[in-house]
Amino acid sequence: MTVLDFERLVRTEHSARLYLLERCESAGAPRCPACSREKLYVVEGGKRRRCARCGHTFNPFAGRWLNAAKIGAREWLWLVKLFELEAPATVAAAETGVSYPTVLKAIGAIRRAIAGASGPGHAGCGTPRDRMRLSDLAAGEDGPDRIEAVAEERIAFTMNVGDDCLIMTNRRLECPALVCCGRKLDVVDRGNSFPRLRVYCSAKGFWPFAKERLVKYHGVSSEKLPWYLEEMAFRWNGRGTPLFESLLDRLCAYAPAAPPGPGYRAPRSKTSSATANESFEPSHETDTS
Ligand SMILES: [Zn+2]
């Protein structure tokens, strides 16, 4: 999608909403969040839908990933566009006028939508401890000087892809460098936002691509790291191609009714009818009138 095409979509809230509804329909047939019936009436001038069976009235985005953030259709499209262009959340907030916390919530929903219903595929895919061969490096040395196994409790997250590996340790690991499988690992995270955690990874294949991006976050928690890696893999697999429509298709899909993996927080559900969605963020709230 060119910038000119995008400009036409976001020209008015009405045009943006029509486009989002169209993408939602192609991502999954509209259905009642209470009884799953697909026969619905358009009510309140198109703002809501009413179920033909149970009479439930709801927002047409209910149950989908993009329902996690209560923002307008134009704002959603702009946030997806800015996410595609890898604009920082602070920039996205400033450019759209959406509050920073809401932008973070929307970006979190995009990342979870990318991972999809099954959650991040990397979770739990750590390098076996006996294959990690971690060791500290003495300061000023080029090669391993003293081989000393890193205590298990200092490792927050590991994963390996082929010969590459990524290791996140807590801040108590005060060594100048770390070696995994004979290779010196680079420190990725030098930020202070999550000072207890650091990410190390080697530098070939997918990792230079992912590392360049992870560095910009100045700290990612071990719980959220799998979702960030899903985003990196998505960008890596789609590199050189526009991602906007692919992102929207995922965002417009229905979210699962159970947490697919780590990093989920239970929403503050207010409606008694929302019993099926107590443990995931994309709200199935129905705007009952
Ligand atoms: Zn119904």
Boltz pocket constraint, residues with backbone or C-beta under 6 A from the ligand:
constraints:
  - pocket:
      binder: B
      contacts: [[A, 32], [A, 33], [A, 34], [A, 35], [A, 36], [A, 37], [A, 51], [A, 52], [A, 53], [A, 54], [A, 55], [A, 56]]
      max_distance: 6.0
